[in-house]
Amino acid sequence: MPDDRKVLHEFKRNQEETLRISLSNFKGRTYIDIRMFYEDANGELAPTKKGVTITPELWDEFRTGVANAEEALQKGNLWHPEGAAPAAKPPDEG
């Protein structure tokens, strides 16, 4: 669907799904796409309908929501259960 897509980050959500964050250009407009992918019959990642596409104009509002969610997790002591820190992995270059 997008004319151009650059994957910024992705990680396995579970055995069947991968969450991918990408920067997309479609019909001359730029979007951030946060979407679930599954492995198709050919072993390739294919997008599901589960996801959200955000315009740059709404990015600050989205970030505010994520910051509020992070604060709620921290207040509930749910941020990193059992002291496990998230694995930081930079996106592949290329």
NORPEHU-V521204 format. One line per field, one symbol per residue. ss: DSSP state (~ for helix, > for strand, _ for the rest). psi: psi as a letter, one per 20 degrees, with the letter a starting at -180 (. if undefined). burial: # if it has 24 or more other ideal C-beta (glycine too) atoms within 12 Angstrom, else .. Layout:
ss = ???
psi = ???
burial = ???
This chain:
ss = ___>>>>>>>>>____>>>>>>>>>>__>>>>>>>>>>>_____>>>>>>>>>>>~~~~~~~~~~~~~~~~~~~~_____~~~___________
psi = gqhppophqqqpgahhqppppqpqppljqpqppoqqqrpahjjqpqqrioaqppqhhjghgghggghhgggggghjkjgnqkjpqqopoqqpp.
burial = ....#.#..#.......#######......########........#...#.##........................................
